[in-house]
């Protein structure tokens, strides 16, 4: 599913396998609709971005986005002009897709709620949500990599989420990694950068 619209409309027909929010000619796919379709489609899926323009494209959800309930890769680096970090120290990542929660109505709204195993979120700026930037709900195999969480898409402005940058509950998940491209920039959030609750005594954080 390819997000090509910064709007926040829901999918019009979950039974057709298309991410389409409009009855007009052409497919209009929002992030909300793409998550709905990925949840409704059995097996692992991918959400890419092809929003017209080479500047930072900002998505303003007006309420909480649907919880992610199926394995999916959400890859902001597929947007035109975006590129992952290549530096051993610091970051030269270029992010072109921003999730801004400043218009999301309701209390304790997270940027993304991950309620499925084997989900990958990369290449997104996630900021100004009332609660956590990303909330992982007792799952495994989740990878959060190459994101800016709590800052602007440039990584230079404090646009913190109200609670933690990433809240992780469960084992065998990864926030960051050993490669420069996997490194997240997590800063400016109201509480901790990353909170981890492990389910077993043998679990470890890397």
Secondary structure, DSSP 8 states (H G I E B T S, - for coil): -EE--------S-GGGS-----SSSS----HHHHHHHHHHSSS-EEEEE--SSSS-EEE--SS----B-S-EEEEGGGSTT-B----SSS---B--EEEEGGG--SSS--SEEE-SSS-EEES-EEE--SS-SEEE-S-SS-EEES-EESB-TTS-SB---SS-SEEEESSS-EES-SSGGG--EE---SS-SEEEE-SSTT----
